[in-house]
């Protein structure tokens, strides 16, 4: 059964904010792997997905991954002071 998690309110990044939460207690050899992930940003910023190269997002552009795309296990907001929200879907 699919589950959903995400930000409970509007958040503000500090430099190199990891958005994907720490693995919940009790999970063995596992980590969050979002098959669907939605990120919204208020200002232009740079992000890194799964430890990859920096990606520039314009203000309000946001970012979405859906089934069939690469699963998100790490999503870092490199830029400070970005107001953002996110939602992740996982099994």
TIMI-2910 file (N, C-alpha, C, CB; in pm, 1 decimal, decimal comma, always signed):
<rs>
+----------+----------+----------+----------+----------+----------+----------+----------+----------+----------+----------+----------+------+
!      n_x !      n_y !      n_z !     ca_x !     ca_y !     ca_z !      c_x !      c_y !      c_z !     cb_x !     cb_y !     cb_z ! resn !
+----------+----------+----------+----------+----------+----------+----------+----------+----------+----------+----------+----------+------+
!    +83,4 !   -118,2 !     +0,0 !     +0,0 !     +0,0 !     +0,0 !    +88,2 !   +124,9 !     +0,0 !    -95,0 !     -0,4 !   +121,4 !  Unk !
!    +60,6 !   +214,8 !    -91,1 !   +138,4 !   +338,4 !   -101,6 !   +114,4 !   +427,9 !    +19,9 !   +102,5 !   +413,9 !   -231,0 !  Unk !
!   +217,5 !   +501,3 !    +56,1 !   +211,4 !   +596,7 !   +167,3 !   +260,2 !   +731,2 !   +117,4 !   +296,4 !   +548,3 !   +289,3 !  Unk !
!   +218,2 !   +835,5 !   +185,9 !   +255,3 !   +972,3 !   +148,4 !   +314,0 !  +1042,3 !   +270,1 !   +132,4 !  +1051,4 !    +93,0 !  Unk !
!   +419,2 !  +1120,5 !   +247,3 !   +477,0 !  +1204,8 !   +350,9 !   +517,9 !  +1336,4 !   +286,1 !   +599,1 !  +1135,1 !   +420,6 !  Unk !
!   +545,8 !  +1436,5 !   +366,7 !   +587,3 !  +1564,7 !   +310,9 !   +597,8 !  +1671,3 !   +417,5 !   +491,0 !  +1609,1 !   +203,6 !  Unk !
!   +614,4 !  +1794,0 !   +371,8 !   +628,8 !  +1906,3 !   +464,2 !   +493,3 !  +1937,7 !   +527,8 !   +685,4 !  +2031,3 !   +391,1 !  Unk !
!   +496,0 !  +1964,6 !   +657,3 !   +374,5 !  +1998,2 !   +730,1 !   +341,1 !  +2145,9 !   +724,1 !   +387,3 !  +1955,8 !   +872,7 !  Unk !
!   +433,1 !  +2224,6 !   +669,1 !   +413,7 !  +2368,4 !   +656,9 !   +516,2 !  +2420,3 !   +555,4 !   +428,6 !  +2440,9 !   +796,6 !  Unk !
!   +511,6 !  +2549,4 !   +528,6 !   +611,1 !  +2610,8 !   +442,0 !   +744,7 !  +2610,7 !   +516,1 !   +568,9 !  +2756,0 !   +400,5 !  Unk !
!   +848,7 !  +2560,3 !   +451,6 !   +981,1 !  +2549,8 !   +512,9 !  +1077,9 !  +2646,9 !   +446,5 !  +1034,5 !  +2405,5 !   +502,6 !  Unk !
!  +1190,0 !  +2675,2 !   +512,9 !  +1295,0 !  +2761,3 !   +458,3 !  +1426,9 !  +2686,7 !   +466,1 !  +1303,2 !  +2897,3 !   +535,0 !  Unk !
!  +1495,8 !  +2677,9 !   +353,2 !  +1621,4 !  +2603,6 !   +347,9 !  +1737,3 !  +2681,6 !   +408,2 !  +1653,7 !  +2566,8 !   +205,1 !  Unk !
!  +1834,1 !  +2606,8 !   +456,4 !  +1967,2 !  +2657,7 !   +484,2 !  +2054,2 !  +2596,1 !   +375,2 !  +2018,1 !  +2621,1 !   +632,4 !  Unk !
!  +2174,9 !  +2639,6 !   +357,2 !  +2261,0 !  +2584,4 !   +252,5 !  +2273,4 !  +2433,5 !   +268,6 !  +2400,5 !  +2650,4 !   +256,1 !  Unk !
!  +2254,9 !  +2360,7 !   +160,3 !  +2267,2 !  +2215,0 !   +155,4 !  +2166,0 !  +2140,7 !   +241,9 !  +2404,5 !  +2175,8 !   +197,0 !  Unk !
!  +2042,2 !  +2185,3 !   +239,1 !  +1933,2 !  +2119,3 !   +311,3 !  +1896,5 !  +1988,8 !   +243,3 !  +1810,2 !  +2211,0 !   +320,3 !  Unk !
!  +1900,9 !  +1878,2 !   +316,8 !  +1852,4 !  +1749,2 !   +267,2 !  +1702,7 !  +1743,0 !   +296,0 !  +1929,3 !  +1627,9 !   +334,3 !  Unk !
!  +1623,7 !  +1726,5 !   +192,4 !  +1478,5 !  +1725,3 !   +206,1 !  +1427,1 !  +1587,0 !   +245,1 !  +1413,0 !  +1770,4 !    +76,0 !  Unk !
!  +1486,9 !  +1481,7 !   +190,4 !  +1440,3 !  +1345,5 !   +219,5 !  +1468,9 !  +1315,4 !   +366,3 !  +1509,7 !  +1239,7 !   +125,7 !  Unk !
!  +1366,3 !  +1277,4 !   +442,2 !  +1386,0 !  +1253,1 !   +585,2 !  +1477,9 !  +1134,3 !   +612,6 !  +1252,3 !  +1230,2 !   +652,4 !  Unk !
!  +1530,3 !  +1131,4 !   +733,9 !  +1610,6 !  +1017,2 !   +777,1 !  +1523,2 !   +892,3 !   +775,4 !  +1670,9 !  +1041,0 !   +919,4 !  Unk !
!  +1585,9 !   +778,5 !   +758,4 !  +1514,4 !   +651,7 !   +757,5 !  +1443,5 !   +631,7 !   +891,0 !  +1610,8 !   +534,5 !   +728,7 !  Unk !
!  +1315,8 !   +594,5 !   +888,4 !  +1242,7 !   +572,7 !  +1013,8 !  +1305,5 !   +461,2 !  +1098,2 !  +1096,6 !   +538,6 !   +983,9 !  Unk !
!  +1294,6 !   +474,7 !  +1229,0 !  +1344,9 !   +372,1 !  +1320,5 !  +1275,8 !   +239,6 !  +1289,6 !  +1321,6 !   +413,2 !  +1469,4 !  Unk !
!  +1351,1 !   +132,5 !  +1296,1 !  +1293,5 !     +0,9 !  +1271,8 !  +1309,8 !    -47,7 !  +1128,8 !  +1149,2 !     +2,7 !  +1306,5 !  Unk !
!  +1344,4 !    +42,3 !  +1035,7 !  +1368,9 !     -1,7 !   +897,6 !  +1508,4 !    -62,1 !   +893,9 !  +1355,0 !   +117,7 !   +794,0 !  Unk !
!  +1521,8 !   -179,8 !   +836,5 !  +1650,2 !   -248,0 !   +830,7 !  +1702,5 !   -243,7 !   +687,5 !  +1637,8 !   -394,5 !   +880,8 !  Unk !
!  +1824,9 !   -192,7 !   +670,5 !  +1888,4 !   -186,1 !   +538,0 !  +1796,8 !   -123,0 !   +433,6 !  +1929,3 !   -325,7 !   +492,4 !  Unk !
!  +1727,9 !    -21,2 !   +471,0 !  +1634,7 !    +44,0 !   +378,5 !  +1643,1 !   +194,7 !   +396,6 !  +1489,0 !     -5,8 !   +401,2 !  Unk !
!  +1587,7 !   +266,5 !   +302,3 !  +1582,3 !   +410,8 !   +308,7 !  +1462,4 !   +455,8 !   +227,9 !  +1713,6 !   +475,5 !   +256,5 !  Unk !
!  +1419,7 !   +576,7 !   +252,4 !  +1310,6 !   +629,9 !   +172,2 !  +1350,3 !   +627,9 !    +25,1 !  +1273,9 !   +773,4 !   +217,3 !  Unk !
!  +1263,0 !   +577,9 !    -57,1 !  +1281,3 !   +578,3 !   -201,4 !  +1147,6 !   +622,1 !   -260,1 !  +1327,3 !   +436,2 !   -256,7 !  Unk !
!  +1138,2 !   +749,4 !   -298,1 !  +1011,8 !   +804,2 !   -345,3 !   +993,0 !   +775,9 !   -493,4 !  +1005,1 !   +954,5 !   -318,8 !  Unk !
!   +885,9 !   +705,1 !   -527,1 !   +855,4 !   +679,2 !   -668,2 !   +783,8 !   +798,9 !   -730,4 !   +768,9 !   +551,9 !   -682,6 !  Unk !
!   +728,0 !   +883,7 !   -645,7 !   +670,4 !  +1010,9 !   -691,3 !   +716,1 !  +1115,3 !   -590,4 !   +510,4 !  +1005,0 !   -702,9 !  Unk !
!   +761,6 !  +1230,4 !   -641,3 !   +816,2 !  +1335,0 !   -555,1 !   +783,5 !  +1469,6 !   -618,2 !   +970,9 !  +1318,1 !   -534,8 !  Unk !
!   +731,6 !  +1561,0 !   -536,8 !   +695,1 !  +1694,2 !   -585,1 !   +759,6 !  +1797,8 !   -493,0 !   +538,8 !  +1712,5 !   -590,2 !  Unk !
!   +832,4 !  +1892,7 !   -553,2 !   +900,7 !  +1999,6 !   -479,5 !   +857,4 !  +2132,3 !   -539,4 !  +1057,2 !  +1983,2 !   -485,0 !  Unk !
!   +824,0 !  +2229,2 !   -454,6 !   +792,1 !  +2364,1 !   -502,2 !   +887,5 !  +2462,9 !   -436,0 !   +642,9 !  +2401,5 !   -471,7 !  Unk !
!   +929,2 !  +2563,5 !   -511,6 !  +1025,2 !  +2662,7 !   -462,0 !   +976,7 !  +2804,1 !   -493,9 !  +1165,2 !  +2638,9 !   -523,6 !  Unk !
!  +1005,1 !  +2898,9 !   -403,5 !   +959,3 !  +3036,5 !   -424,9 !  +1060,7 !  +3123,9 !   -498,9 !   +927,0 !  +3099,8 !   -292,4 !  Unk !
!  +1189,7 !  +3091,3 !   -486,0 !  +1293,7 !  +3169,2 !   -553,1 !  +1382,1 !  +3075,0 !   -635,6 !  +1379,3 !  +3248,9 !   -449,6 !  Unk !
!  +1461,9 !  +3131,0 !   -724,1 !  +1556,1 !  +3051,2 !   -801,7 !  +1651,7 !  +2979,8 !   -705,9 !  +1634,7 !  +3140,3 !   -902,8 !  Unk !
!  +1685,8 !  +2855,9 !   -739,7 !  +1774,1 !  +2779,7 !   -652,4 !  +1846,3 !  +2671,4 !   -731,0 !  +1695,3 !  +2717,9 !   -536,6 !  Unk !
!  +1942,6 !  +2611,9 !   -664,7 !  +2014,8 !  +2498,3 !   -719,2 !  +1985,9 !  +2378,1 !   -630,4 !  +2168,4 !  +2526,9 !   -728,6 !  Unk !
!  +1963,5 !  +2262,4 !   -694,4 !  +1934,6 !  +2139,3 !   -622,0 !  +2029,7 !  +2029,6 !   -668,8 !  +1786,9 !  +2096,4 !   -642,2 !  Unk !
!  +2037,9 !  +1921,8 !   -592,0 !  +2109,9 !  +1800,4 !   -631,6 !  +2018,8 !  +1682,4 !   -598,7 !  +2250,6 !  +1787,9 !   -557,9 !  Unk !
!  +2003,0 !  +1592,5 !   -694,4 !  +1916,8 !  +1476,3 !   -676,3 !  +2002,5 !  +1351,3 !   -674,3 !  +1809,7 !  +1467,9 !   -788,0 !  Unk !
!  +1985,9 !  +1269,7 !   -569,7 !  +2058,9 !  +1143,7 !   -554,5 !  +2210,0 !  +1161,7 !   -570,4 !  +2008,5 !  +1042,3 !   -655,9 !  Unk !
!  +2261,9 !  +1274,9 !   -520,7 !  +2405,1 !  +1301,5 !   -524,4 !  +2458,8 !  +1341,6 !   -660,6 !  +2477,6 !  +1182,3 !   -478,1 !  Unk !
!  +2370,4 !  +1371,6 !   -754,4 !  +2411,9 !  +1407,5 !   -890,1 !  +2460,5 !  +1550,3 !   -902,8 !  +2299,0 !  +1386,1 !   -984,7 !  Unk !
!  +2477,9 !  +1591,7 !  -1027,8 !  +2524,6 !  +1726,5 !  -1058,5 !  +2421,6 !  +1831,6 !  -1019,2 !  +2557,2 !  +1738,5 !  -1206,8 !  Unk !
!  +2465,6 !  +1954,3 !   -992,0 !  +2373,0 !  +2063,2 !   -959,3 !  +2276,0 !  +2090,3 !  -1074,7 !  +2451,1 !  +2191,2 !   -925,4 !  Unk !
!  +2152,8 !  +2119,1 !  -1037,8 !  +2046,4 !  +2152,2 !  -1133,8 !  +1987,4 !  +2285,7 !  -1091,6 !  +1935,0 !  +2039,5 !  -1139,7 !  Unk !
!  +1976,6 !  +2377,9 !  -1184,2 !  +1919,4 !  +2510,0 !  -1157,3 !  +1768,3 !  +2505,0 !  -1179,3 !  +1984,7 !  +2618,7 !  -1248,0 !  Unk !
!  +1692,6 !  +2560,8 !  -1084,2 !  +1548,2 !  +2577,2 !  -1098,6 !  +1514,9 !  +2725,1 !  -1089,4 !  +1471,0 !  +2496,0 !   -990,4 !  Unk !
!  +1438,1 !  +2775,4 !  -1183,4 !  +1391,3 !  +2913,9 !  -1178,6 !  +1288,4 !  +2928,8 !  -1066,6 !  +1330,3 !  +2956,8 !  -1315,5 !  Unk !
!  +1264,4 !  +3050,5 !  -1023,1 !  +1164,0 !  +3077,2 !   -919,7 !  +1029,8 !  +3019,0 !   -962,2 !  +1151,0 !  +3229,5 !   -892,8 !  Unk !
!   +969,5 !  +2939,0 !   -872,8 !   +838,8 !  +2881,9 !   -899,7 !   +837,4 !  +2763,8 !   -995,4 !   +752,0 !  +2985,8 !   -952,7 !  Unk !
!   +952,5 !  +2724,8 !  -1049,2 !   +957,3 !  +2614,5 !  -1145,1 !   +920,7 !  +2481,5 !  -1081,9 !  +1094,6 !  +2605,1 !  -1206,5 !  Unk !
!   +972,5 !  +2455,0 !   -964,1 !   +945,7 !  +2329,0 !   -898,2 !  +1009,8 !  +2211,1 !   -969,1 !   +798,5 !  +2307,7 !   -887,8 !  Unk !
!   +985,9 !  +2092,8 !   -914,7 !  +1043,5 !  +1970,7 !   -969,2 !   +952,1 !  +1855,1 !   -933,9 !  +1187,6 !  +1946,5 !   -915,4 !  Unk !
!   +928,6 !  +1765,8 !  -1030,7 !   +841,2 !  +1650,7 !  -1009,1 !   +901,9 !  +1525,5 !  -1069,3 !   +702,5 !  +1676,0 !  -1068,7 !  Unk !
!   +895,4 !  +1416,5 !   -996,4 !   +932,2 !  +1283,4 !  -1044,6 !   +808,3 !  +1197,1 !  -1030,2 !  +1055,6 !  +1222,8 !   -965,2 !  Unk !
!   +781,8 !  +1115,4 !  -1129,8 !   +664,2 !  +1029,0 !  -1128,1 !   +707,2 !   +885,4 !  -1152,9 !   +560,3 !  +1074,2 !  -1233,7 !  Unk !
!   +613,7 !   +792,4 !  -1139,9 !   +643,5 !   +651,8 !  -1169,6 !   +709,6 !   +642,5 !  -1306,2 !   +514,3 !   +564,6 !  -1165,1 !  Unk !
!   +808,3 !   +557,1 !  -1317,5 !   +880,1 !   +542,7 !  -1443,2 !  +1004,2 !   +630,1 !  -1450,8 !   +789,2 !   +574,9 !  -1557,4 !  Unk !
!  +1013,0 !   +733,2 !  -1367,0 !  +1131,8 !   +817,0 !  -1358,6 !  +1225,5 !   +757,0 !  -1253,8 !  +1094,5 !   +965,1 !  -1323,2 !  Unk !
!  +1341,2 !   +815,6 !  -1238,5 !  +1436,6 !   +774,2 !  -1136,4 !  +1377,4 !   +798,5 !   -997,5 !  +1570,8 !   +849,8 !  -1152,6 !  Unk !
!  +1384,4 !   +698,4 !   -908,9 !  +1336,3 !   +716,0 !   -771,7 !  +1425,4 !   +816,5 !   -698,7 !  +1333,7 !   +579,9 !   -696,0 !  Unk !
!  +1366,1 !   +895,4 !   -611,0 !  +1440,5 !   +996,4 !   -534,2 !  +1474,0 !   +940,4 !   -396,7 !  +1358,6 !  +1128,7 !   -520,8 !  Unk !
!  +1604,2 !   +929,4 !   -367,0 !  +1650,3 !   +886,2 !   -235,1 !  +1721,9 !   +998,7 !   -161,3 !  +1742,8 !   +765,6 !   -248,3 !  Unk !
!  +1759,3 !  +1102,8 !   -235,1 !  +1822,9 !  +1221,0 !   -176,8 !  +1786,0 !  +1341,8 !   -262,3 !  +1979,0 !  +1203,7 !   -167,6 !  Unk !
!  +1745,6 !  +1449,8 !   -196,2 !  +1711,0 !  +1573,6 !   -265,5 !  +1765,9 !  +1687,8 !   -181,9 !  +1555,1 !  +1587,5 !   -287,4 !  Unk !
!  +1873,4 !  +1749,1 !   -228,6 !  +1942,4 !  +1854,1 !   -153,0 !  +1916,8 !  +1989,2 !   -217,6 !  +2094,4 !  +1826,0 !   -145,2 !  Unk !
!  +1873,2 !  +2085,8 !   -136,2 !  +1860,4 !  +2224,5 !   -180,6 !  +1992,6 !  +2292,2 !   -145,3 !  +1735,6 !  +2298,3 !   -113,2 !  Unk !
!  +2072,5 !  +2322,7 !   -245,8 !  +2204,6 !  +2381,3 !   -225,0 !  +2191,2 !  +2526,2 !   -176,9 !  +2288,0 !  +2374,9 !   -355,4 !  Unk !
!  +2093,4 !  +2597,7 !   -226,9 !  +2072,7 !  +2740,3 !   -201,1 !  +2002,9 !  +2763,6 !    -66,3 !  +1990,4 !  +2802,9 !   -314,5 !  Unk !
!  +2049,8 !  +2862,0 !     +8,9 !  +1986,6 !  +2899,4 !   +135,3 !  +1867,3 !  +2992,8 !   +110,1 !  +2089,4 !  +2967,3 !   +229,0 !  Unk !
!  +1779,5 !  +3001,2 !   +206,0 !  +1662,7 !  +3091,3 !   +213,7 !  +1554,0 !  +3063,1 !   +109,9 !  +1708,4 !  +3233,3 !   +197,9 !  Unk !
!  +1549,3 !  +2941,2 !    +57,3 !  +1441,6 !  +2903,9 !    -34,5 !  +1321,8 !  +2861,4 !    +49,0 !  +1486,0 !  +2789,2 !   -132,4 !  Unk !
!  +1208,2 !  +2922,2 !    +25,2 !  +1084,9 !  +2877,7 !    +88,7 !  +1030,1 !  +2766,3 !     +0,3 !   +980,3 !  +2996,5 !   +106,9 !  Unk !
!   +998,9 !  +2651,4 !    +62,2 !   +962,3 !  +2535,7 !    -18,3 !   +863,8 !  +2444,2 !    +54,0 !  +1086,5 !  +2457,8 !    -56,2 !  Unk !
!   +800,1 !  +2358,5 !    -23,0 !   +720,9 !  +2247,1 !    +27,2 !   +755,5 !  +2125,0 !    -56,4 !   +567,3 !  +2278,2 !    +22,0 !  Unk !
!   +725,2 !  +2008,3 !     -5,3 !   +751,1 !  +1885,0 !    -79,3 !   +652,1 !  +1776,7 !    -37,5 !   +896,0 !  +1837,1 !    -56,3 !  Unk !
!   +631,5 !  +1682,0 !   -127,8 !   +548,2 !  +1565,5 !   -101,7 !   +618,5 !  +1444,9 !   -164,0 !   +402,3 !  +1584,1 !   -159,4 !  Unk !
!   +626,4 !  +1334,5 !    -90,5 !   +687,3 !  +1213,0 !   -142,1 !   +594,1 !  +1094,3 !   -125,1 !   +820,1 !  +1186,2 !    -72,6 !  Unk !
!   +589,1 !  +1010,3 !   -225,7 !   +506,4 !   +890,3 !   -226,1 !   +597,8 !   +768,3 !   -227,7 !   +409,1 !   +889,0 !   -348,2 !  Unk !
!   +571,7 !   +671,4 !   -138,8 !   +657,4 !   +553,5 !   -129,2 !   +574,7 !   +431,5 !    -90,2 !   +770,7 !   +576,5 !    -27,1 !  Unk !
!   +635,6 !   +313,9 !   -100,0 !   +569,4 !   +188,4 !    -58,3 !   +627,2 !   +140,0 !    +71,7 !   +583,8 !    +79,1 !   -165,9 !  Unk !
+----------+----------+----------+----------+----------+----------+----------+----------+----------+----------+----------+----------+------+
</rs>
